[in-house]
Amino acid sequence: MTVALRYAARSDVGLVRSNNQDSAYAGPHLLMVADGMGGHAGGDVASSVAVASFAPLDGESHGPDDALDQLESALAEAREEIIARSDADPELTGMGTTVLAILRAGNKLAMVHLGDSRGYLMRDGVLTQVTTDHTFVQHLVDIGRITPEEAEHHPQRSVVMRVLGDFDPEVTPDLSVREARPGDRWLLCSDGLSGFVSADTIEETMASIEDVDACADRLVQLALRAGGGDNITVVLADVIELDDVADGAGPTTRATVVGAAALSRNDPTSAADGPAARAAALSRTAKEPVETEGAVEVPAPRATDDEDEDEPRPARRWRAVVAWVVVAVVVLAGAAVAYAWTQTQYYVGIDQGEVVIFRGLPQTIGTIPLSSVVHRTGTDVEDLSSGYLRERVEQTIHADSLDDARNLVGMLQEDTSPAPTPSPTPSTSPSPSGTATP
């Protein structure tokens, strides 16, 4: 029995993000999703580097015995390139990406996974998540502190513990080999889909739409209708048996690159309809300047009856004074309300090298900070064993409440480096050669 893949790949910037930091690849032998992180200047670079390092694996057939070795080699190559780019450009420091790749080797599928991009398998109409998220909340599920249902809505579900980046060079990926069974449907996706669309809805969609292109499009639109709060990337693939292929329903043979690694990376969202899409469109329209003859023109305010040139100047001056008083009162009242709101916000950050909990916002107005330390943990940020977590704390991690912040600190403290093992006392007994061991 000889199998092949029929696949489709889609990536959308979403309705909130300013650029697409996801990248994906789909080819006859390789399926891959990479979700970049590290800010506007880094995430797209990291995910693109990952795809570029893995793409050459699609150019040849692989045996089941060496497929995992090939995936590990591509992962190491991507890490080296990310480190080199970060060293060359300090603005890229701290960038990283999730990696989820499947390499077809005959009738076997070798998989490598780092991060919280997900792999799903639909077999006999039942959808199963085959990857385990490398996140804080998954750790809480594993130790029984929260349920899988609670994890899906946990405020810290996006805090990833293992990624491919310019830190933690010894991070260990999940590796596995599975059977490529005809009739199976595989889904690889970033959390822009899995974080906004329920598993039940994904399962129903994958079961009801046979065409891979139409199904991939539908999954993206579902995430956009759910708010489109992140980049959305989908790679969908059907395993087919070549001996049973009907006319016009054969395998896909052309490779597809989407997202940050593609020439179409700056394409606008494909959102078709829905309240979130209309709100995003209105927001973009309101921000667009009016252009005329190559210059930017700011539309002039419309004249009103109160501004008629026939009105006496004293009357106009009095109206202006009243207007400014009203504006001042509104601004002061708004500032008071805004400040009160900031005091209900909490985040975990760093103060003098220590992990602490702040109340307020991690911003300043001029030289005035909008936050203050409310709890010191006694944990040095350098004690965190994960370089990625150190980066996340340095960038601050939002918490929904003080209790939520304390729980987050507890999880961080669980990740602290173990105390160094004391050096053994030098031995003075003779060595086999008759000399003292130093």
Backbone hydrogen bonds, N-H to C=O, Kabsch-Sander energy under -0.5 kcal/mol:
donor,donor_aa,acceptor,acceptor_aa,energy
4,A,240,I,-2.2
6,R,238,D,-2.3
8,A,236,L,-2.3
10,R,234,V,-2.8
12,D,232,I,-2.9
15,L,228,G,-2.3
16,V,228,G,-0.9
21,Q,19,N,-0.6
23,S,34,A,-2.8
24,A,258,V,-2.1
25,Y,32,M,-2.2
26,A,256,T,-2.2
27,G,30,L,-2.8
31,L,102,I,-2.4
32,M,25,Y,-2.7
33,V,100,L,-2.3
34,A,23,S,-3.0
36,G,21,Q,-1.9
36,G,34,A,-0.7
37,M,96,G,-2.9
42,G,39,G,-1.2
43,G,39,G,-1.9
46,A,42,G,-2.5
47,S,43,G,-2.3
48,S,44,D,-1.8
49,V,45,V,-2.6
50,A,46,A,-2.1
51,V,47,S,-2.1
52,A,48,S,-2.5
53,S,49,V,-1.9
54,F,50,A,-1.7
55,A,51,V,-2.5
57,L,54,F,-2.0
58,D,55,A,-2.2
59,G,56,P,-1.5
60,E,57,L,-0.8
66,D,63,G,-0.8
67,A,63,G,-1.1
68,L,64,P,-0.5
70,Q,66,D,-2.2
71,L,67,A,-2.1
72,E,68,L,-2.4
73,S,69,D,-2.3
74,A,70,Q,-2.2
75,L,71,L,-2.1
76,A,72,E,-2.3
77,E,73,S,-2.3
78,A,74,A,-2.4
79,R,75,L,-2.2
80,E,76,A,-2.2
81,E,77,E,-2.0
82,I,78,A,-2.4
83,I,79,R,-2.5
84,A,80,E,-2.3
85,R,81,E,-2.4
86,S,82,I,-2.3
87,D,83,I,-2.5
88,A,84,A,-1.8
89,D,85,R,-1.8
92,L,89,D,-2.4
93,T,90,P,-1.6
95,M,92,L,-1.9
96,G,37,M,-2.5
97,T,164,L,-2.1
98,T,35,D,-1.9
99,V,114,L,-2.4
100,L,33,V,-1.7
101,A,112,V,-2.3
102,I,31,L,-3.0
103,L,110,A,-3.0
104,R,29,H,-3.5
104,R,102,I,-0.5
105,A,108,K,-3.0
108,K,105,A,-1.5
109,L,178,R,-3.2
110,A,103,L,-2.7
111,M,176,S,-3.1
112,V,101,A,-2.1
113,H,174,D,-1.8
114,L,99,V,-2.7
118,R,189,C,-2.1
120,Y,187,L,-3.1
121,L,128,T,-2.8
122,M,185,R,-3.1
123,R,121,L,-0.6
123,R,126,V,-2.3
126,V,123,R,-1.5
128,T,121,L,-2.3
130,V,119,G,-2.5
130,V,128,T,-0.6
131,T,119,G,-1.0
134,H,115,G,-2.0
135,T,133,D,-1.3
136,F,159,V,-1.9
139,H,135,T,-1.6
140,L,136,F,-2.0
141,V,137,V,-2.0
142,D,138,Q,-2.8
143,I,139,H,-1.8
144,G,141,V,-1.4
145,R,140,L,-2.5
146,I,140,L,-1.0
151,A,147,T,-2.0
152,E,148,P,-1.3
153,H,150,E,-1.1
154,H,151,A,-1.0
157,R,154,H,-1.7
159,V,156,Q,-1.7
160,V,158,S,-0.9
161,M,134,H,-3.4
162,R,134,H,-1.1
164,L,97,T,-2.7
165,G,163,V,-0.7
165,G,167,F,-0.5
166,D,95,M,-1.3
171,V,168,D,-1.9
174,D,113,H,-2.6
176,S,111,M,-1.9
178,R,109,L,-2.7
180,A,107,N,-2.8
181,R,179,E,-1.0
183,G,239,V,-2.7
184,D,181,R,-2.2
185,R,122,M,-2.1
186,W,237,A,-3.4
187,L,120,Y,-2.5
188,L,235,V,-2.8
189,C,118,R,-2.3
190,S,233,T,-1.7
193,L,190,S,-1.9
194,S,190,S,-1.4
195,G,191,D,-1.7
196,F,193,L,-1.5
197,V,193,L,-2.4
202,I,198,S,-2.3
203,E,199,A,-2.7
204,E,200,D,-2.4
205,T,201,T,-2.3
206,M,202,I,-2.6
207,A,203,E,-2.0
208,S,204,E,-1.6
209,I,205,T,-1.7
210,E,208,S,-0.7
215,C,211,D,-2.4
216,A,212,V,-2.5
217,D,213,D,-2.3
218,R,214,A,-2.1
219,L,215,C,-2.2
220,V,216,A,-1.9
221,Q,217,D,-2.2
222,L,218,R,-2.2
223,A,219,L,-1.8
224,L,220,V,-2.0
225,R,221,Q,-2.5
226,A,222,L,-1.2
227,G,224,L,-1.6
228,G,223,A,-2.1
232,I,12,D,-2.8
234,V,10,R,-2.9
235,V,188,L,-2.8
236,L,8,A,-2.6
237,A,186,W,-2.5
238,D,6,R,-3.3
239,V,184,D,-2.6
240,I,4,A,-2.6
240,I,238,D,-0.6
242,L,2,T,-2.3
242,L,240,I,-0.6
244,D,241,E,-1.4
245,V,242,L,-1.3
249,A,246,A,-2.1
252,T,5,L,-2.0
256,T,26,A,-2.7
258,V,24,A,-2.0
260,A,22,D,-3.9
261,A,258,V,-0.6
262,A,259,G,-1.9
265,R,262,A,-1.3
267,D,264,S,-2.1
278,R,274,G,-2.3
279,A,275,P,-2.4
280,A,276,A,-2.2
281,A,277,A,-2.2
282,L,278,R,-2.3
283,S,279,A,-2.2
284,R,280,A,-2.3
285,T,281,A,-2.3
286,A,282,L,-2.2
287,K,283,S,-1.1
288,E,284,R,-0.9
288,E,285,T,-0.6
290,V,297,E,-1.1
291,E,289,P,-0.6
292,T,295,A,-2.5
295,A,292,T,-1.9
297,E,290,V,-3.5
297,E,295,A,-0.5
307,E,304,T,-1.4
308,D,305,D,-1.4
311,E,308,D,-1.8
316,R,312,P,-1.7
317,R,313,R,-2.8
318,W,314,P,-2.7
319,R,315,A,-2.3
320,A,316,R,-1.9
321,V,317,R,-2.2
322,V,318,W,-2.4
323,A,319,R,-2.4
324,W,320,A,-2.3
325,V,321,V,-2.2
326,V,322,V,-2.5
327,V,323,A,-2.4
328,A,324,W,-2.5
329,V,325,V,-2.4
330,V,326,V,-2.5
331,V,327,V,-2.8
332,L,328,A,-2.6
333,A,329,V,-2.7
334,G,330,V,-2.9
335,A,331,V,-2.7
336,A,332,L,-2.2
337,V,333,A,-2.3
338,A,334,G,-2.8
339,Y,335,A,-2.7
340,A,336,A,-2.3
341,W,337,V,-2.0
342,T,338,A,-2.1
343,Q,339,Y,-1.4
344,T,341,W,-2.0
345,Q,342,T,-1.7
346,Y,399,A,-1.0
347,Y,358,F,-1.9
348,V,397,I,-2.5
349,G,356,V,-2.3
351,D,354,E,-2.4
354,E,351,D,-1.6
355,V,379,T,-3.1
356,V,349,G,-2.3
356,V,354,E,-0.5
357,I,375,H,-2.8
358,F,347,Y,-3.2
359,R,372,S,-2.8
360,G,345,Q,-2.9
361,L,370,L,-1.7
363,Q,361,L,-2.3
365,I,368,I,-2.9
366,G,364,T,-0.6
367,T,365,I,-0.6
368,I,365,I,-2.1
370,L,363,Q,-2.6
372,S,359,R,-1.9
374,V,357,I,-2.9
375,H,357,I,-1.4
377,T,355,V,-1.4
379,T,355,V,-0.5
380,D,378,G,-0.6
381,V,353,G,-2.2
383,D,380,D,-2.1
384,L,381,V,-1.4
385,S,415,D,-2.3
387,G,385,S,-0.6
390,R,386,S,-1.9
391,E,387,G,-2.1
392,R,388,Y,-2.4
393,V,389,L,-2.5
394,E,390,R,-2.2
395,Q,391,E,-1.8
396,T,393,V,-1.0
397,I,348,V,-2.1
399,A,346,Y,-2.4
405,A,401,S,-2.2
406,R,402,L,-2.3
407,N,403,D,-2.3
408,L,404,D,-2.2
409,V,405,A,-2.4
410,G,406,R,-2.2
411,M,407,N,-2.0
412,L,408,L,-2.3
413,Q,409,V,-2.8
414,E,410,G,-1.4
415,D,411,M,-0.6
415,D,412,L,-1.3
416,T,413,Q,-1.3
417,S,383,D,-5.1
431,S,435,T,-2.8
434,G,431,S,-2.5
437,T,429,S,-1.2
